[in-house]
Each structure stands twice: as structure tokens, then as C-alpha cells.
């Protein structure tokens, strides 16, 4: 049962800090258009529906992203078909990025890409009726 509060909140942006901003931007300039984002200006992308990615340089000497550390584990995006998952994998590989194999997680087809700092983006196809979280 899902209960709503009287306040409605909408996630409107994520700011990612990058060790080497220009290396990360090369990566995101390749990935984000494949999942429906449009570049507004340097380091800022939008989905056109009020959600934004903003990228900035991390402070020198700060600890790197840690997959199993406290904080964000990954960002998940769904696509309409397994063919789209495969297409994104192919295009990222053609752009020169290391890409893992596509995973079959029961009914879900998932691709876990890593940016230059190790931040993971999940690109998955969920058949109708399948939950995106477990």
C-alpha cells in the first residue's frame, strides 16, 4: 500500500562530481543522448520534463566513488525494449568505452555501465508488470 503525503515532491536534478571533468563529459556526451537527454550547455543535460543532470569537478584529494560504500549505488533508467539495451551497449562500445556484458536478471534485461569515476548507470528493460525495485 502506498500512502501519499500532502506535499508532492519531484526529483528535479542530480549533480555528479567528477575527478576529471573533461574525461567524464566525453563519457556523458556519448551516453546521455542514448537515454533521452538533451545538452542545454556545457555540463548540463535535461530530459525536457524538468529533470537535469549537472556535472562539476570534484575537489582534489577527495575519496573516489565507492560502489558498496555509503551513498548512491547506481542510477537506473528503463528503456522500452531489450533491443534498446543492446543498442546502447553497442553505441557506447563504438564510442570507445569499456562496456560489460548484458545481464539477464530473471525477466529483466540489464546493462550496468560505469563512468570514468566508477559511478554506475543501469539501463534496463522491464517487462510490463515487473517492479523496477526489489
MARTI-909495 format. One record per residue (C-alpha): chain; residue in one letter; x, z, y. Coordinates in nm, 4 decimals. Each point is the difference from the previous one (the first is absolute). Example, Ala and Ser with C-alpha at 12.3 -4.5 7.8 and 13.67 -1.06 7.14 Angstrom:
<recs>
<rec cadena="A" residuo="A" u="1.2300" w="0.7800" v="-0.4500"/>
<rec cadena="A" residuo="S" u="0.1370" w="-0.0660" v="0.3440"/>
</recs>
This chain:
<recs>
<rec cadena="A" residuo="X" u="0.0000" w="0.0000" v="0.0000"/>
<rec cadena="A" residuo="X" u="0.1437" w="-0.0992" v="0.3385"/>
<rec cadena="A" residuo="X" u="-0.1048" w="0.2033" v="0.3012"/>
<rec cadena="A" residuo="X" u="0.0546" w="-0.1224" v="0.3547"/>
<rec cadena="A" residuo="X" u="0.0854" w="0.2178" v="0.2909"/>
<rec cadena="A" residuo="X" u="-0.1653" w="-0.0531" v="0.3355"/>
<rec cadena="A" residuo="X" u="0.3214" w="-0.1581" v="0.1309"/>
<rec cadena="A" residuo="X" u="0.0872" w="-0.3498" v="-0.1195"/>
<rec cadena="A" residuo="X" u="0.3693" w="-0.0800" v="-0.0024"/>
<rec cadena="A" residuo="X" u="0.1625" w="-0.3360" v="-0.0613"/>
<rec cadena="A" residuo="X" u="0.3648" w="-0.0475" v="-0.0886"/>
<rec cadena="A" residuo="X" u="0.1246" w="-0.2193" v="0.2851"/>
<rec cadena="A" residuo="X" u="0.3775" w="-0.0220" v="-0.0386"/>
<rec cadena="A" residuo="X" u="0.3073" w="0.0841" v="-0.2018"/>
<rec cadena="A" residuo="X" u="0.3434" w="0.0256" v="0.1582"/>
<rec cadena="A" residuo="X" u="0.2896" w="-0.0605" v="-0.2375"/>
<rec cadena="A" residuo="X" u="0.3512" w="0.1019" v="0.0991"/>
<rec cadena="A" residuo="X" u="0.2729" w="-0.2257" v="-0.1344"/>
<rec cadena="A" residuo="X" u="0.3708" w="0.0660" v="-0.0577"/>
<rec cadena="A" residuo="X" u="0.0934" w="-0.3533" v="0.1119"/>
<rec cadena="A" residuo="X" u="-0.2931" w="-0.1310" v="0.2029"/>
<rec cadena="A" residuo="X" u="0.0951" w="-0.3682" v="-0.0051"/>
<rec cadena="A" residuo="X" u="0.0535" w="-0.0028" v="-0.3795"/>
<rec cadena="A" residuo="X" u="-0.3389" w="0.1627" v="-0.0471"/>
<rec cadena="A" residuo="X" u="-0.1674" w="-0.2425" v="0.2403"/>
<rec cadena="A" residuo="X" u="0.1282" w="-0.2958" v="-0.2009"/>
<rec cadena="A" residuo="X" u="-0.1728" w="0.1580" v="-0.3011"/>
<rec cadena="A" residuo="X" u="-0.3255" w="0.0801" v="0.1789"/>
<rec cadena="A" residuo="X" u="-0.0089" w="-0.3365" v="0.1762"/>
<rec cadena="A" residuo="X" u="-0.0147" w="-0.1494" v="-0.3512"/>
<rec cadena="A" residuo="X" u="-0.2398" w="0.2504" v="-0.1625"/>
<rec cadena="A" residuo="X" u="-0.2627" w="0.0831" v="0.2605"/>
<rec cadena="A" residuo="X" u="-0.1404" w="-0.3519" v="0.0517"/>
<rec cadena="A" residuo="X" u="-0.0475" w="-0.0223" v="-0.3780"/>
<rec cadena="A" residuo="X" u="-0.2352" w="0.2999" v="0.0067"/>
<rec cadena="A" residuo="X" u="-0.2025" w="-0.1022" v="0.3039"/>
<rec cadena="A" residuo="X" u="0.1906" w="0.1385" v="0.2999"/>
<rec cadena="A" residuo="X" u="0.0800" w="-0.1854" v="0.3228"/>
<rec cadena="A" residuo="X" u="0.3030" w="0.0714" v="0.2178"/>
<rec cadena="A" residuo="X" u="-0.1016" w="0.1097" v="0.3508"/>
<rec cadena="A" residuo="X" u="0.3540" w="0.0421" v="0.1337"/>
<rec cadena="A" residuo="X" u="0.3384" w="0.1172" v="-0.1223"/>
<rec cadena="A" residuo="X" u="-0.0459" w="0.2919" v="-0.2393"/>
<rec cadena="A" residuo="X" u="-0.3836" w="0.0098" v="0.0236"/>
<rec cadena="A" residuo="X" u="-0.2431" w="-0.1569" v="-0.2486"/>
<rec cadena="A" residuo="X" u="-0.3814" w="0.0221" v="-0.0318"/>
<rec cadena="A" residuo="X" u="-0.2689" w="-0.0773" v="-0.2531"/>
<rec cadena="A" residuo="X" u="-0.2254" w="-0.1153" v="0.2882"/>
<rec cadena="A" residuo="X" u="-0.2451" w="0.2791" v="-0.0785"/>
<rec cadena="A" residuo="X" u="0.1560" w="0.2845" v="0.1948"/>
<rec cadena="A" residuo="X" u="0.2817" w="0.0945" v="-0.2374"/>
<rec cadena="A" residuo="X" u="0.3661" w="-0.0350" v="0.1011"/>
<rec cadena="A" residuo="X" u="0.3466" w="0.0317" v="-0.1494"/>
<rec cadena="A" residuo="X" u="0.2687" w="0.0996" v="0.2451"/>
<rec cadena="A" residuo="X" u="0.3696" w="0.0020" v="-0.0902"/>
<rec cadena="A" residuo="X" u="0.2763" w="0.1932" v="0.1717"/>
<rec cadena="A" residuo="X" u="0.3603" w="0.0900" v="-0.0681"/>
<rec cadena="A" residuo="X" u="0.0593" w="0.3334" v="-0.1718"/>
<rec cadena="A" residuo="X" u="0.2411" w="0.2447" v="0.1578"/>
<rec cadena="A" residuo="X" u="0.3524" w="-0.0202" v="-0.1374"/>
<rec cadena="A" residuo="X" u="0.0862" w="0.2639" v="-0.2573"/>
<rec cadena="A" residuo="X" u="-0.3563" w="0.0669" v="-0.1095"/>
<rec cadena="A" residuo="X" u="-0.0729" w="0.0183" v="-0.3748"/>
<rec cadena="A" residuo="X" u="-0.1310" w="-0.3204" v="-0.1594"/>
<rec cadena="A" residuo="X" u="-0.3435" w="-0.0568" v="-0.1511"/>
<rec cadena="A" residuo="X" u="-0.0300" w="0.1750" v="-0.3355"/>
<rec cadena="A" residuo="X" u="-0.2557" w="-0.1372" v="-0.2460"/>
<rec cadena="A" residuo="X" u="-0.0740" w="0.3338" v="-0.1651"/>
<rec cadena="A" residuo="X" u="0.0719" w="0.2166" v="0.3028"/>
<rec cadena="A" residuo="X" u="-0.2642" w="0.1640" v="0.2130"/>
<rec cadena="A" residuo="X" u="-0.1822" w="-0.2482" v="0.2197"/>
<rec cadena="A" residuo="X" u="-0.1273" w="-0.3502" v="-0.0570"/>
<rec cadena="A" residuo="X" u="0.0503" w="-0.1483" v="-0.3463"/>
<rec cadena="A" residuo="X" u="-0.1236" w="-0.3551" v="0.0652"/>
<rec cadena="A" residuo="X" u="-0.2475" w="-0.2129" v="0.1945"/>
<rec cadena="A" residuo="X" u="-0.2619" w="-0.1784" v="-0.2091"/>
<rec cadena="A" residuo="X" u="-0.1688" w="-0.3309" v="0.0801"/>
<rec cadena="A" residuo="X" u="-0.2562" w="-0.1812" v="-0.2120"/>
<rec cadena="A" residuo="X" u="-0.0359" w="-0.3739" v="-0.0360"/>
<rec cadena="A" residuo="X" u="-0.2871" w="-0.2071" v="-0.1369"/>
<rec cadena="A" residuo="X" u="0.1666" w="-0.1298" v="-0.3176"/>
<rec cadena="A" residuo="X" u="0.2912" w="0.0323" v="-0.2399"/>
<rec cadena="A" residuo="X" u="0.1129" w="-0.3442" v="0.1209"/>
<rec cadena="A" residuo="X" u="0.0474" w="0.1470" v="0.3496"/>
<rec cadena="A" residuo="X" u="0.2195" w="0.2768" v="-0.1442"/>
<rec cadena="A" residuo="X" u="0.2124" w="-0.2664" v="-0.1729"/>
<rec cadena="A" residuo="X" u="0.0122" w="-0.2172" v="0.3116"/>
<rec cadena="A" residuo="X" u="0.1269" w="0.2881" v="0.2168"/>
<rec cadena="A" residuo="X" u="0.2676" w="0.0796" v="-0.2599"/>
<rec cadena="A" residuo="X" u="0.1120" w="-0.3646" v="-0.0083"/>
<rec cadena="A" residuo="X" u="0.0090" w="-0.0357" v="0.3797"/>
<rec cadena="A" residuo="X" u="0.1993" w="0.3215" v="0.0497"/>
<rec cadena="A" residuo="X" u="0.2500" w="-0.1144" v="-0.2650"/>
<rec cadena="A" residuo="X" u="0.0241" w="-0.3423" v="0.1682"/>
<rec cadena="A" residuo="X" u="0.0697" w="0.1807" v="0.3294"/>
<rec cadena="A" residuo="X" u="0.3047" w="0.1545" v="-0.1690"/>
<rec cadena="A" residuo="X" u="-0.1270" w="0.3497" v="-0.0743"/>
<rec cadena="A" residuo="X" u="0.0380" w="0.1844" v="-0.3286"/>
<rec cadena="A" residuo="X" u="-0.3404" w="0.0306" v="-0.1632"/>
<rec cadena="A" residuo="X" u="-0.0937" w="0.1950" v="-0.3122"/>
<rec cadena="A" residuo="X" u="-0.2185" w="-0.1213" v="-0.2826"/>
<rec cadena="A" residuo="X" u="-0.3750" w="0.0196" v="0.0429"/>
<rec cadena="A" residuo="X" u="-0.1471" w="0.2983" v="-0.1839"/>
<rec cadena="A" residuo="X" u="-0.3202" w="0.0023" v="-0.2011"/>
<rec cadena="A" residuo="X" u="-0.1504" w="0.3470" v="0.0413"/>
<rec cadena="A" residuo="X" u="-0.3054" w="-0.0232" v="-0.2211"/>
<rec cadena="A" residuo="X" u="-0.2377" w="-0.2251" v="0.1924"/>
<rec cadena="A" residuo="X" u="0.2135" w="0.0087" v="0.3150"/>
<rec cadena="A" residuo="X" u="0.2716" w="-0.2553" v="0.0768"/>
<rec cadena="A" residuo="X" u="0.2631" w="0.1593" v="0.2263"/>
<rec cadena="A" residuo="X" u="0.3173" w="-0.1019" v="0.1795"/>
<rec cadena="A" residuo="X" u="0.2155" w="0.2747" v="0.1551"/>
<rec cadena="A" residuo="X" u="0.2303" w="-0.1502" v="0.2628"/>
<rec cadena="A" residuo="X" u="0.2705" w="0.2013" v="0.1798"/>
<rec cadena="A" residuo="X" u="0.1098" w="-0.0527" v="0.3580"/>
<rec cadena="A" residuo="X" u="0.3718" w="0.0313" v="0.0911"/>
<rec cadena="A" residuo="X" u="-0.0397" w="0.3791" v="0.0323"/>
<rec cadena="A" residuo="X" u="-0.1803" w="0.0334" v="-0.3349"/>
<rec cadena="A" residuo="X" u="-0.3519" w="0.0453" v="0.1425"/>
<rec cadena="A" residuo="X" u="-0.2356" w="-0.1417" v="-0.2594"/>
<rec cadena="A" residuo="X" u="-0.2935" w="-0.2320" v="0.0624"/>
<rec cadena="A" residuo="X" u="-0.2465" w="-0.0364" v="-0.2845"/>
<rec cadena="A" residuo="X" u="-0.1823" w="-0.3327" v="-0.0152"/>
<rec cadena="A" residuo="X" u="-0.2731" w="0.0207" v="-0.2631"/>
<rec cadena="A" residuo="X" u="-0.3091" w="-0.1694" v="-0.1324"/>
<rec cadena="A" residuo="X" u="-0.2763" w="0.2384" v="-0.1068"/>
<rec cadena="A" residuo="X" u="-0.2875" w="-0.1480" v="-0.1989"/>
<rec cadena="A" residuo="X" u="-0.3409" w="0.0848" v="0.1419"/>
<rec cadena="A" residuo="X" u="-0.0917" w="0.3593" v="-0.0775"/>
<rec cadena="A" residuo="X" u="0.3601" w="0.1141" v="-0.0429"/>
<rec cadena="A" residuo="X" u="0.1111" w="0.2913" v="0.2173"/>
<rec cadena="A" residuo="X" u="0.3016" w="-0.0572" v="0.2268"/>
<rec cadena="A" residuo="X" u="0.1066" w="0.3624" v="-0.0442"/>
<rec cadena="A" residuo="X" u="0.0045" w="0.2198" v="-0.3071"/>
</recs>
